[in-house]
């Protein structure tokens, strides 16, 4: 896992979430047309849900699909698995 790429991903996710929160709050106080405010708020919540789902899904995909670089030495267990039981 590249820590630098996750730094930029988190920055993009949190920036988008903050932008959506600002849009929601400002549309509640500024927009007089109720149907326009409702559409704006629903769109902002949809954007927030999509961003969170993509962030979690990308992290889960990276955990499952990318190889892990563990320093685990598997030679300890080779003797136990290859024992011939009579």
ZAZA-541649 format. One record per residue: residue number from 1; residue in three letters; chain; z, y, x of N, C-alpha, C in turn. Coordinates in steps of 0.2 Angstrom, whole numbers, plus 5000, padded with zeros to 4 digits. Layout:
BEGIN
<rec><seq>NUM</seq><type>ALA</type><mol>A</mol><n_zz>Z</n_zz><n_yy>Y</n_yy><n_xx>X</n_xx><ca_zz>Z</ca_zz><ca_yy>Y</ca_yy><ca_xx>X</ca_xx><c_zz>Z</c_zz><c_yy>Y</c_yy><c_xx>X</c_xx></rec>
...
***
This chain:
BEGIN
<rec><seq>1</seq><type>UNK</type><mol>A</mol><n_zz>5000</n_zz><n_yy>4994</n_yy><n_xx>5004</n_xx><ca_zz>5000</ca_zz><ca_yy>5000</ca_yy><ca_xx>5000</ca_xx><c_zz>5000</c_zz><c_yy>5006</c_yy><c_xx>5004</c_xx></rec>
<rec><seq>2</seq><type>UNK</type><mol>A</mol><n_zz>4995</n_zz><n_yy>5010</n_yy><n_xx>5003</n_xx><ca_zz>4995</ca_zz><ca_yy>5017</ca_yy><ca_xx>5007</ca_xx><c_zz>4999</c_zz><c_yy>5022</c_yy><c_xx>5004</c_xx></rec>
<rec><seq>3</seq><type>UNK</type><mol>A</mol><n_zz>5004</n_zz><n_yy>5024</n_yy><n_xx>5007</n_xx><ca_zz>5009</ca_zz><ca_yy>5029</ca_yy><ca_xx>5005</ca_xx><c_zz>5006</c_zz><c_yy>5036</c_yy><c_xx>5003</c_xx></rec>
<rec><seq>4</seq><type>UNK</type><mol>A</mol><n_zz>5001</n_zz><n_yy>5037</n_yy><n_xx>5008</n_xx><ca_zz>4998</ca_zz><ca_yy>5044</ca_yy><ca_xx>5007</ca_xx><c_zz>4994</c_zz><c_yy>5044</c_yy><c_xx>5000</c_xx></rec>
<rec><seq>5</seq><type>UNK</type><mol>A</mol><n_zz>4990</n_zz><n_yy>5039</n_yy><n_xx>4998</n_xx><ca_zz>4987</ca_zz><ca_yy>5039</ca_yy><ca_xx>4992</ca_xx><c_zz>4991</c_zz><c_yy>5039</c_yy><c_xx>4986</c_xx></rec>
<rec><seq>6</seq><type>UNK</type><mol>A</mol><n_zz>4997</n_zz><n_yy>5036</n_yy><n_xx>4987</n_xx><ca_zz>5002</ca_zz><ca_yy>5036</ca_yy><ca_xx>4981</ca_xx><c_zz>5005</c_zz><c_yy>5043</c_yy><c_xx>4980</c_xx></rec>
<rec><seq>7</seq><type>UNK</type><mol>A</mol><n_zz>5005</n_zz><n_yy>5047</n_yy><n_xx>4986</n_xx><ca_zz>5008</ca_zz><ca_yy>5053</ca_yy><ca_xx>4986</ca_xx><c_zz>5003</c_zz><c_yy>5058</c_yy><c_xx>4981</c_xx></rec>
<rec><seq>8</seq><type>UNK</type><mol>A</mol><n_zz>4997</n_zz><n_yy>5057</n_yy><n_xx>4983</n_xx><ca_zz>4992</ca_zz><ca_yy>5061</ca_yy><ca_xx>4979</ca_xx><c_zz>4991</c_zz><c_yy>5059</c_yy><c_xx>4972</c_xx></rec>
<rec><seq>9</seq><type>UNK</type><mol>A</mol><n_zz>4992</n_zz><n_yy>5052</n_yy><n_xx>4971</n_xx><ca_zz>4992</ca_zz><ca_yy>5050</ca_yy><ca_xx>4964</ca_xx><c_zz>4998</c_zz><c_yy>5052</c_yy><c_xx>4960</c_xx></rec>
<rec><seq>10</seq><type>UNK</type><mol>A</mol><n_zz>5004</n_zz><n_yy>5052</n_yy><n_xx>4963</n_xx><ca_zz>5009</ca_zz><ca_yy>5055</ca_yy><ca_xx>4959</ca_xx><c_zz>5009</c_zz><c_yy>5062</c_yy><c_xx>4958</c_xx></rec>
<rec><seq>11</seq><type>UNK</type><mol>A</mol><n_zz>5006</n_zz><n_yy>5066</n_yy><n_xx>4962</n_xx><ca_zz>5005</ca_zz><ca_yy>5073</ca_yy><ca_xx>4962</ca_xx><c_zz>5000</c_zz><c_yy>5074</c_yy><c_xx>4956</c_xx></rec>
<rec><seq>12</seq><type>UNK</type><mol>A</mol><n_zz>4994</n_zz><n_yy>5070</n_yy><n_xx>4955</n_xx><ca_zz>4990</ca_zz><ca_yy>5071</ca_yy><ca_xx>4950</ca_xx><c_zz>4993</c_zz><c_yy>5069</c_yy><c_xx>4943</c_xx></rec>
<rec><seq>13</seq><type>UNK</type><mol>A</mol><n_zz>4997</n_zz><n_yy>5064</n_yy><n_xx>4943</n_xx><ca_zz>5000</ca_zz><ca_yy>5062</ca_yy><ca_xx>4937</ca_xx><c_zz>5005</c_zz><c_yy>5067</c_yy><c_xx>4934</c_xx></rec>
<rec><seq>14</seq><type>UNK</type><mol>A</mol><n_zz>5009</n_zz><n_yy>5069</n_yy><n_xx>4939</n_xx><ca_zz>5014</ca_zz><ca_yy>5074</ca_yy><ca_xx>4936</ca_xx><c_zz>5011</c_zz><c_yy>5081</c_yy><c_xx>4935</c_xx></rec>
<rec><seq>15</seq><type>UNK</type><mol>A</mol><n_zz>5006</n_zz><n_yy>5083</n_yy><n_xx>4938</n_xx><ca_zz>5003</ca_zz><ca_yy>5089</ca_yy><ca_xx>4937</ca_xx><c_zz>4999</c_zz><c_yy>5089</c_yy><c_xx>4930</c_xx></rec>
<rec><seq>16</seq><type>UNK</type><mol>A</mol><n_zz>4996</n_zz><n_yy>5083</n_yy><n_xx>4928</n_xx><ca_zz>4993</ca_zz><ca_yy>5082</ca_yy><ca_xx>4922</ca_xx><c_zz>4998</c_zz><c_yy>5082</c_yy><c_xx>4916</c_xx></rec>
<rec><seq>17</seq><type>UNK</type><mol>A</mol><n_zz>5004</n_zz><n_yy>5079</n_yy><n_xx>4918</n_xx><ca_zz>5009</ca_zz><ca_yy>5078</ca_yy><ca_xx>4913</ca_xx><c_zz>5012</c_zz><c_yy>5085</c_yy><c_xx>4911</c_xx></rec>
<rec><seq>18</seq><type>UNK</type><mol>A</mol><n_zz>5013</n_zz><n_yy>5089</n_yy><n_xx>4917</n_xx><ca_zz>5015</ca_zz><ca_yy>5096</ca_yy><ca_xx>4916</ca_xx><c_zz>5011</c_zz><c_yy>5100</c_yy><c_xx>4912</c_xx></rec>
<rec><seq>19</seq><type>UNK</type><mol>A</mol><n_zz>5004</n_zz><n_yy>5100</n_yy><n_xx>4914</n_xx><ca_zz>4999</ca_zz><ca_yy>5103</ca_yy><ca_xx>4910</ca_xx><c_zz>4999</c_zz><c_yy>5102</c_yy><c_xx>4903</c_xx></rec>
<rec><seq>20</seq><type>UNK</type><mol>A</mol><n_zz>5000</n_zz><n_yy>5095</n_yy><n_xx>4901</n_xx><ca_zz>5000</ca_zz><ca_yy>5093</ca_yy><ca_xx>4894</ca_xx><c_zz>5006</c_zz><c_yy>5096</c_yy><c_xx>4891</c_xx></rec>
<rec><seq>21</seq><type>UNK</type><mol>A</mol><n_zz>5012</n_zz><n_yy>5096</n_yy><n_xx>4894</n_xx><ca_zz>5018</ca_zz><ca_yy>5099</ca_yy><ca_xx>4891</ca_xx><c_zz>5017</c_zz><c_yy>5106</c_yy><c_xx>4890</c_xx></rec>
<rec><seq>22</seq><type>UNK</type><mol>A</mol><n_zz>5014</n_zz><n_yy>5110</n_yy><n_xx>4894</n_xx><ca_zz>5013</ca_zz><ca_yy>5117</ca_yy><ca_xx>4893</ca_xx><c_zz>5008</c_zz><c_yy>5118</c_yy><c_xx>4888</c_xx></rec>
<rec><seq>23</seq><type>UNK</type><mol>A</mol><n_zz>5003</n_zz><n_yy>5114</n_yy><n_xx>4887</n_xx><ca_zz>4998</ca_zz><ca_yy>5115</ca_yy><ca_xx>4881</ca_xx><c_zz>5002</c_zz><c_yy>5113</c_yy><c_xx>4875</c_xx></rec>
<rec><seq>24</seq><type>UNK</type><mol>A</mol><n_zz>5006</n_zz><n_yy>5108</n_yy><n_xx>4874</n_xx><ca_zz>5009</ca_zz><ca_yy>5107</ca_yy><ca_xx>4868</ca_xx><c_zz>5014</c_zz><c_yy>5112</c_yy><c_xx>4866</c_xx></rec>
<rec><seq>25</seq><type>UNK</type><mol>A</mol><n_zz>5018</n_zz><n_yy>5115</n_yy><n_xx>4871</n_xx><ca_zz>5023</ca_zz><ca_yy>5120</ca_yy><ca_xx>4869</ca_xx><c_zz>5019</c_zz><c_yy>5127</c_yy><c_xx>4868</c_xx></rec>
<rec><seq>26</seq><type>UNK</type><mol>A</mol><n_zz>5014</n_zz><n_yy>5128</n_yy><n_xx>4871</n_xx><ca_zz>5011</ca_zz><ca_yy>5135</ca_yy><ca_xx>4870</ca_xx><c_zz>5007</c_zz><c_yy>5134</c_yy><c_xx>4863</c_xx></rec>
<rec><seq>27</seq><type>UNK</type><mol>A</mol><n_zz>5004</n_zz><n_yy>5128</n_yy><n_xx>4862</n_xx><ca_zz>5000</ca_zz><ca_yy>5128</ca_yy><ca_xx>4855</ca_xx><c_zz>5005</c_zz><c_yy>5128</c_yy><c_xx>4849</c_xx></rec>
<rec><seq>28</seq><type>UNK</type><mol>A</mol><n_zz>5011</n_zz><n_yy>5126</n_yy><n_xx>4850</n_xx><ca_zz>5016</ca_zz><ca_yy>5127</ca_yy><ca_xx>4845</ca_xx><c_zz>5018</c_zz><c_yy>5134</c_yy><c_xx>4843</c_xx></rec>
<rec><seq>29</seq><type>UNK</type><mol>A</mol><n_zz>5018</n_zz><n_yy>5138</n_yy><n_xx>4848</n_xx><ca_zz>5020</ca_zz><ca_yy>5145</ca_yy><ca_xx>4847</ca_xx><c_zz>5014</c_zz><c_yy>5150</c_yy><c_xx>4847</c_xx></rec>
<rec><seq>30</seq><type>UNK</type><mol>A</mol><n_zz>5009</n_zz><n_yy>5149</n_yy><n_xx>4850</n_xx><ca_zz>5003</ca_zz><ca_yy>5153</ca_yy><ca_xx>4850</ca_xx><c_zz>4998</c_zz><c_yy>5152</c_yy><c_xx>4844</c_xx></rec>
<rec><seq>31</seq><type>UNK</type><mol>A</mol><n_zz>4996</n_zz><n_yy>5146</n_yy><n_xx>4843</n_xx><ca_zz>4990</ca_zz><ca_yy>5145</ca_yy><ca_xx>4838</ca_xx><c_zz>4993</c_zz><c_yy>5146</c_yy><c_xx>4831</c_xx></rec>
<rec><seq>32</seq><type>UNK</type><mol>A</mol><n_zz>4990</n_zz><n_yy>5150</n_yy><n_xx>4827</n_xx><ca_zz>4992</ca_zz><ca_yy>5151</ca_yy><ca_xx>4820</ca_xx><c_zz>4989</c_zz><c_yy>5146</c_yy><c_xx>4816</c_xx></rec>
<rec><seq>33</seq><type>UNK</type><mol>A</mol><n_zz>4983</n_zz><n_yy>5143</n_yy><n_xx>4817</n_xx><ca_zz>4979</ca_zz><ca_yy>5139</ca_yy><ca_xx>4813</ca_xx><c_zz>4983</c_zz><c_yy>5132</c_yy><c_xx>4814</c_xx></rec>
<rec><seq>34</seq><type>UNK</type><mol>A</mol><n_zz>4985</n_zz><n_yy>5129</n_yy><n_xx>4809</n_xx><ca_zz>4989</ca_zz><ca_yy>5123</ca_yy><ca_xx>4809</ca_xx><c_zz>4985</c_zz><c_yy>5117</c_yy><c_xx>4811</c_xx></rec>
<rec><seq>35</seq><type>UNK</type><mol>A</mol><n_zz>4979</n_zz><n_yy>5116</n_yy><n_xx>4808</n_xx><ca_zz>4975</ca_zz><ca_yy>5111</ca_yy><ca_xx>4810</ca_xx><c_zz>4973</c_zz><c_yy>5111</c_yy><c_xx>4817</c_xx></rec>
<rec><seq>36</seq><type>UNK</type><mol>A</mol><n_zz>4971</n_zz><n_yy>5117</n_yy><n_xx>4820</n_xx><ca_zz>4969</ca_zz><ca_yy>5117</ca_yy><ca_xx>4827</ca_xx><c_zz>4975</c_zz><c_yy>5116</c_yy><c_xx>4831</c_xx></rec>
<rec><seq>37</seq><type>UNK</type><mol>A</mol><n_zz>4981</n_zz><n_yy>5118</n_yy><n_xx>4830</n_xx><ca_zz>4987</ca_zz><ca_yy>5116</ca_yy><ca_xx>4833</ca_xx><c_zz>4989</c_zz><c_yy>5109</c_yy><c_xx>4833</c_xx></rec>
<rec><seq>38</seq><type>UNK</type><mol>A</mol><n_zz>4988</n_zz><n_yy>5106</n_yy><n_xx>4827</n_xx><ca_zz>4989</ca_zz><ca_yy>5099</ca_yy><ca_xx>4827</ca_xx><c_zz>4984</c_zz><c_yy>5095</c_yy><c_xx>4831</c_xx></rec>
<rec><seq>39</seq><type>UNK</type><mol>A</mol><n_zz>4978</n_zz><n_yy>5097</n_yy><n_xx>4831</n_xx><ca_zz>4973</ca_zz><ca_yy>5093</ca_yy><ca_xx>4835</ca_xx><c_zz>4974</c_zz><c_yy>5094</c_yy><c_xx>4842</c_xx></rec>
<rec><seq>40</seq><type>UNK</type><mol>A</mol><n_zz>4976</n_zz><n_yy>5100</n_yy><n_xx>4844</n_xx><ca_zz>4978</ca_zz><ca_yy>5101</ca_yy><ca_xx>4851</ca_xx><c_zz>4984</c_zz><c_yy>5097</c_yy><c_xx>4854</c_xx></rec>
<rec><seq>41</seq><type>UNK</type><mol>A</mol><n_zz>4989</n_zz><n_yy>5097</n_yy><n_xx>4850</n_xx><ca_zz>4995</ca_zz><ca_yy>5093</ca_yy><ca_xx>4851</ca_xx><c_zz>4994</c_zz><c_yy>5086</c_yy><c_xx>4852</c_xx></rec>
<rec><seq>42</seq><type>UNK</type><mol>A</mol><n_zz>4990</n_zz><n_yy>5083</n_yy><n_xx>4847</n_xx><ca_zz>4988</ca_zz><ca_yy>5076</ca_yy><ca_xx>4847</ca_xx><c_zz>4984</c_zz><c_yy>5074</c_yy><c_xx>4853</c_xx></rec>
<rec><seq>43</seq><type>UNK</type><mol>A</mol><n_zz>4979</n_zz><n_yy>5079</n_yy><n_xx>4855</n_xx><ca_zz>4975</ca_zz><ca_yy>5077</ca_yy><ca_xx>4861</ca_xx><c_zz>4979</c_zz><c_yy>5077</c_yy><c_xx>4867</c_xx></rec>
<rec><seq>44</seq><type>UNK</type><mol>A</mol><n_zz>4984</n_zz><n_yy>5082</n_yy><n_xx>4868</n_xx><ca_zz>4988</ca_zz><ca_yy>5082</ca_yy><ca_xx>4874</ca_xx><c_zz>4993</c_zz><c_yy>5076</c_yy><c_xx>4874</c_xx></rec>
<rec><seq>45</seq><type>UNK</type><mol>A</mol><n_zz>4995</n_zz><n_yy>5074</n_yy><n_xx>4868</n_xx><ca_zz>4999</ca_zz><ca_yy>5068</ca_yy><ca_xx>4869</ca_xx><c_zz>4995</c_zz><c_yy>5062</c_yy><c_xx>4870</c_xx></rec>
<rec><seq>46</seq><type>UNK</type><mol>A</mol><n_zz>4989</n_zz><n_yy>5062</n_yy><n_xx>4868</n_xx><ca_zz>4984</ca_zz><ca_yy>5056</ca_yy><ca_xx>4870</ca_xx><c_zz>4983</c_zz><c_yy>5056</c_yy><c_xx>4877</c_xx></rec>
<rec><seq>47</seq><type>UNK</type><mol>A</mol><n_zz>4982</n_zz><n_yy>5062</n_yy><n_xx>4880</n_xx><ca_zz>4981</ca_zz><ca_yy>5063</ca_yy><ca_xx>4887</ca_xx><c_zz>4987</c_zz><c_yy>5060</c_yy><c_xx>4891</c_xx></rec>
<rec><seq>48</seq><type>UNK</type><mol>A</mol><n_zz>4993</n_zz><n_yy>5062</n_yy><n_xx>4889</n_xx><ca_zz>4999</ca_zz><ca_yy>5060</ca_yy><ca_xx>4892</ca_xx><c_zz>4999</c_zz><c_yy>5052</c_yy><c_xx>4892</c_xx></rec>
<rec><seq>49</seq><type>UNK</type><mol>A</mol><n_zz>4998</n_zz><n_yy>5049</n_yy><n_xx>4886</n_xx><ca_zz>4998</ca_zz><ca_yy>5042</ca_yy><ca_xx>4886</ca_xx><c_zz>4993</c_zz><c_yy>5039</c_yy><c_xx>4890</c_xx></rec>
<rec><seq>50</seq><type>UNK</type><mol>A</mol><n_zz>4987</n_zz><n_yy>5041</n_yy><n_xx>4890</n_xx><ca_zz>4982</ca_zz><ca_yy>5038</ca_yy><ca_xx>4895</ca_xx><c_zz>4984</c_zz><c_yy>5039</c_yy><c_xx>4902</c_xx></rec>
<rec><seq>51</seq><type>UNK</type><mol>A</mol><n_zz>4986</n_zz><n_yy>5044</n_yy><n_xx>4904</n_xx><ca_zz>4988</ca_zz><ca_yy>5045</ca_yy><ca_xx>4911</ca_xx><c_zz>4994</c_zz><c_yy>5040</c_yy><c_xx>4913</c_xx></rec>
<rec><seq>52</seq><type>UNK</type><mol>A</mol><n_zz>4999</n_zz><n_yy>5040</n_yy><n_xx>4909</n_xx><ca_zz>5005</ca_zz><ca_yy>5035</ca_yy><ca_xx>4910</ca_xx><c_zz>5002</c_zz><c_yy>5028</c_yy><c_xx>4910</c_xx></rec>
<rec><seq>53</seq><type>UNK</type><mol>A</mol><n_zz>4998</n_zz><n_yy>5026</n_yy><n_xx>4905</n_xx><ca_zz>4995</ca_zz><ca_yy>5019</ca_yy><ca_xx>4905</ca_xx><c_zz>4991</c_zz><c_yy>5018</c_yy><c_xx>4911</c_xx></rec>
<rec><seq>54</seq><type>UNK</type><mol>A</mol><n_zz>4987</n_zz><n_yy>5022</n_yy><n_xx>4914</n_xx><ca_zz>4983</ca_zz><ca_yy>5021</ca_yy><ca_xx>4919</ca_xx><c_zz>4987</c_zz><c_yy>5021</c_yy><c_xx>4926</c_xx></rec>
<rec><seq>55</seq><type>UNK</type><mol>A</mol><n_zz>4992</n_zz><n_yy>5025</n_yy><n_xx>4926</n_xx><ca_zz>4997</ca_zz><ca_yy>5025</ca_yy><ca_xx>4932</ca_xx><c_zz>5000</c_zz><c_yy>5018</c_yy><c_xx>4933</c_xx></rec>
<rec><seq>56</seq><type>UNK</type><mol>A</mol><n_zz>5003</n_zz><n_yy>5016</n_yy><n_xx>4927</n_xx><ca_zz>5007</ca_zz><ca_yy>5010</ca_yy><ca_xx>4927</ca_xx><c_zz>5002</c_zz><c_yy>5004</c_yy><c_xx>4928</c_xx></rec>
<rec><seq>57</seq><type>UNK</type><mol>A</mol><n_zz>4996</n_zz><n_yy>5004</n_yy><n_xx>4925</n_xx><ca_zz>4991</ca_zz><ca_yy>4999</ca_yy><ca_xx>4926</ca_xx><c_zz>4989</c_zz><c_yy>4998</c_yy><c_xx>4933</c_xx></rec>
<rec><seq>58</seq><type>UNK</type><mol>A</mol><n_zz>4987</n_zz><n_yy>5004</n_yy><n_xx>4936</n_xx><ca_zz>4985</ca_zz><ca_yy>5004</ca_yy><ca_xx>4943</ca_xx><c_zz>4990</c_zz><c_yy>5001</c_yy><c_xx>4947</c_xx></rec>
<rec><seq>59</seq><type>UNK</type><mol>A</mol><n_zz>4997</n_zz><n_yy>5003</n_yy><n_xx>4946</n_xx><ca_zz>5002</ca_zz><ca_yy>5000</ca_yy><ca_xx>4951</ca_xx><c_zz>5003</c_zz><c_yy>4993</c_yy><c_xx>4950</c_xx></rec>
<rec><seq>60</seq><type>UNK</type><mol>A</mol><n_zz>5002</n_zz><n_yy>4990</n_yy><n_xx>4944</n_xx><ca_zz>5003</ca_zz><ca_yy>4983</ca_yy><ca_xx>4942</ca_xx><c_zz>4997</c_zz><c_yy>4980</c_yy><c_xx>4945</c_xx></rec>
<rec><seq>61</seq><type>UNK</type><mol>A</mol><n_zz>4991</n_zz><n_yy>4982</n_yy><n_xx>4945</n_xx><ca_zz>4985</ca_zz><ca_yy>4979</ca_yy><ca_xx>4948</ca_xx><c_zz>4985</c_zz><c_yy>4979</c_yy><c_xx>4955</c_xx></rec>
<rec><seq>62</seq><type>UNK</type><mol>A</mol><n_zz>4988</n_zz><n_yy>4984</n_yy><n_xx>4958</n_xx><ca_zz>4989</ca_zz><ca_yy>4985</ca_yy><ca_xx>4966</ca_xx><c_zz>4994</c_zz><c_yy>4979</c_yy><c_xx>4968</c_xx></rec>
<rec><seq>63</seq><type>UNK</type><mol>A</mol><n_zz>4999</n_zz><n_yy>4979</n_yy><n_xx>4964</n_xx><ca_zz>5004</ca_zz><ca_yy>4974</ca_yy><ca_xx>4966</ca_xx><c_zz>5001</c_zz><c_yy>4966</c_yy><c_xx>4966</c_xx></rec>
<rec><seq>64</seq><type>UNK</type><mol>A</mol><n_zz>4997</n_zz><n_yy>4965</n_yy><n_xx>4961</n_xx><ca_zz>4994</ca_zz><ca_yy>4958</ca_yy><ca_xx>4960</ca_xx><c_zz>4989</c_zz><c_yy>4957</c_yy><c_xx>4964</c_xx></rec>
<rec><seq>65</seq><type>UNK</type><mol>A</mol><n_zz>4984</n_zz><n_yy>4961</n_yy><n_xx>4965</n_xx><ca_zz>4977</ca_zz><ca_yy>4960</ca_yy><ca_xx>4968</ca_xx><c_zz>4977</c_zz><c_yy>4961</c_yy><c_xx>4975</c_xx></rec>
<rec><seq>66</seq><type>UNK</type><mol>A</mol><n_zz>4981</n_zz><n_yy>4966</n_yy><n_xx>4978</n_xx><ca_zz>4980</ca_zz><ca_yy>4968</ca_yy><ca_xx>4985</ca_xx><c_zz>4985</c_zz><c_yy>4963</c_yy><c_xx>4989</c_xx></rec>
<rec><seq>67</seq><type>UNK</type><mol>A</mol><n_zz>4983</n_zz><n_yy>4961</n_yy><n_xx>4995</n_xx><ca_zz>4987</ca_zz><ca_yy>4957</ca_yy><ca_xx>4999</ca_xx><c_zz>4993</c_zz><c_yy>4960</c_yy><c_xx>5001</c_xx></rec>
<rec><seq>68</seq><type>UNK</type><mol>A</mol><n_zz>4998</n_zz><n_yy>4956</n_yy><n_xx>5002</n_xx><ca_zz>5005</ca_zz><ca_yy>4959</ca_yy><ca_xx>5004</ca_xx><c_zz>5005</c_zz><c_yy>4957</c_yy><c_xx>5011</c_xx></rec>
<rec><seq>69</seq><type>UNK</type><mol>A</mol><n_zz>5008</n_zz><n_yy>4962</n_yy><n_xx>5015</n_xx><ca_zz>5009</ca_zz><ca_yy>4961</ca_yy><ca_xx>5022</ca_xx><c_zz>5017</c_zz><c_yy>4960</c_yy><c_xx>5024</c_xx></rec>
<rec><seq>70</seq><type>UNK</type><mol>A</mol><n_zz>5019</n_zz><n_yy>4954</n_yy><n_xx>5022</n_xx><ca_zz>5026</ca_zz><ca_yy>4952</ca_yy><ca_xx>5023</ca_xx><c_zz>5027</c_zz><c_yy>4949</c_yy><c_xx>5030</c_xx></rec>
<rec><seq>71</seq><type>UNK</type><mol>A</mol><n_zz>5033</n_zz><n_yy>4950</n_yy><n_xx>5033</n_xx><ca_zz>5034</ca_zz><ca_yy>4947</ca_yy><ca_xx>5039</ca_xx><c_zz>5038</c_zz><c_yy>4941</c_yy><c_xx>5039</c_xx></rec>
<rec><seq>72</seq><type>UNK</type><mol>A</mol><n_zz>5037</n_zz><n_yy>4937</n_yy><n_xx>5033</n_xx><ca_zz>5040</ca_zz><ca_yy>4931</ca_yy><ca_xx>5031</ca_xx><c_zz>5037</c_zz><c_yy>4925</c_yy><c_xx>5035</c_xx></rec>
<rec><seq>73</seq><type>UNK</type><mol>A</mol><n_zz>5041</n_zz><n_yy>4922</n_yy><n_xx>5039</n_xx><ca_zz>5038</ca_zz><ca_yy>4916</ca_yy><ca_xx>5043</ca_xx><c_zz>5039</c_zz><c_yy>4910</c_yy><c_xx>5039</c_xx></rec>
<rec><seq>74</seq><type>UNK</type><mol>A</mol><n_zz>5033</n_zz><n_yy>4906</n_yy><n_xx>5037</n_xx><ca_zz>5033</ca_zz><ca_yy>4901</ca_yy><ca_xx>5033</ca_xx><c_zz>5034</c_zz><c_yy>4894</c_yy><c_xx>5037</c_xx></rec>
<rec><seq>75</seq><type>UNK</type><mol>A</mol><n_zz>5035</n_zz><n_yy>4894</n_yy><n_xx>5043</n_xx><ca_zz>5036</ca_zz><ca_yy>4888</ca_yy><ca_xx>5047</ca_xx><c_zz>5043</c_zz><c_yy>4885</c_yy><c_xx>5046</c_xx></rec>
<rec><seq>76</seq><type>UNK</type><mol>A</mol><n_zz>5047</n_zz><n_yy>4888</n_yy><n_xx>5043</n_xx><ca_zz>5054</ca_zz><ca_yy>4885</ca_yy><ca_xx>5042</ca_xx><c_zz>5053</c_zz><c_yy>4880</c_yy><c_xx>5036</c_xx></rec>
<rec><seq>77</seq><type>UNK</type><mol>A</mol><n_zz>5049</n_zz><n_yy>4881</n_yy><n_xx>5031</n_xx><ca_zz>5048</ca_zz><ca_yy>4877</ca_yy><ca_xx>5026</ca_xx><c_zz>5043</c_zz><c_yy>4871</c_yy><c_xx>5027</c_xx></rec>
<rec><seq>78</seq><type>UNK</type><mol>A</mol><n_zz>5039</n_zz><n_yy>4872</n_yy><n_xx>5032</n_xx><ca_zz>5034</ca_zz><ca_yy>4867</ca_yy><ca_xx>5033</ca_xx><c_zz>5037</c_zz><c_yy>4860</c_yy><c_xx>5035</c_xx></rec>
<rec><seq>79</seq><type>UNK</type><mol>A</mol><n_zz>5043</n_zz><n_yy>4860</n_yy><n_xx>5038</n_xx><ca_zz>5046</ca_zz><ca_yy>4853</ca_yy><ca_xx>5039</ca_xx><c_zz>5049</c_zz><c_yy>4850</c_yy><c_xx>5033</c_xx></rec>
<rec><seq>80</seq><type>UNK</type><mol>A</mol><n_zz>5051</n_zz><n_yy>4854</n_yy><n_xx>5028</n_xx><ca_zz>5054</ca_zz><ca_yy>4852</ca_yy><ca_xx>5022</ca_xx><c_zz>5049</c_zz><c_yy>4849</c_yy><c_xx>5017</c_xx></rec>
<rec><seq>81</seq><type>UNK</type><mol>A</mol><n_zz>5043</n_zz><n_yy>4852</n_yy><n_xx>5017</n_xx><ca_zz>5038</ca_zz><ca_yy>4850</ca_yy><ca_xx>5013</ca_xx><c_zz>5034</c_zz><c_yy>4844</c_yy><c_xx>5015</c_xx></rec>
<rec><seq>82</seq><type>UNK</type><mol>A</mol><n_zz>5034</n_zz><n_yy>4843</n_yy><n_xx>5022</n_xx><ca_zz>5030</ca_zz><ca_yy>4838</ca_yy><ca_xx>5025</ca_xx><c_zz>5034</c_zz><c_yy>4831</c_yy><c_xx>5026</c_xx></rec>
<rec><seq>83</seq><type>UNK</type><mol>A</mol><n_zz>5040</n_zz><n_yy>4831</n_yy><n_xx>5023</n_xx><ca_zz>5044</ca_zz><ca_yy>4825</ca_yy><ca_xx>5025</ca_xx><c_zz>5041</c_zz><c_yy>4819</c_yy><c_xx>5021</c_xx></rec>
<rec><seq>84</seq><type>UNK</type><mol>A</mol><n_zz>5041</n_zz><n_yy>4813</n_yy><n_xx>5024</n_xx><ca_zz>5039</ca_zz><ca_yy>4807</ca_yy><ca_xx>5021</ca_xx><c_zz>5045</c_zz><c_yy>4804</c_yy><c_xx>5018</c_xx></rec>
<rec><seq>85</seq><type>UNK</type><mol>A</mol><n_zz>5045</n_zz><n_yy>4803</n_yy><n_xx>5012</n_xx><ca_zz>5051</ca_zz><ca_yy>4800</ca_yy><ca_xx>5009</ca_xx><c_zz>5049</c_zz><c_yy>4792</c_yy><c_xx>5008</c_xx></rec>
<rec><seq>86</seq><type>UNK</type><mol>A</mol><n_zz>5053</n_zz><n_yy>4788</n_yy><n_xx>5010</n_xx><ca_zz>5052</ca_zz><ca_yy>4780</ca_yy><ca_xx>5010</ca_xx><c_zz>5056</c_zz><c_yy>4777</c_yy><c_xx>5004</c_xx></rec>
***
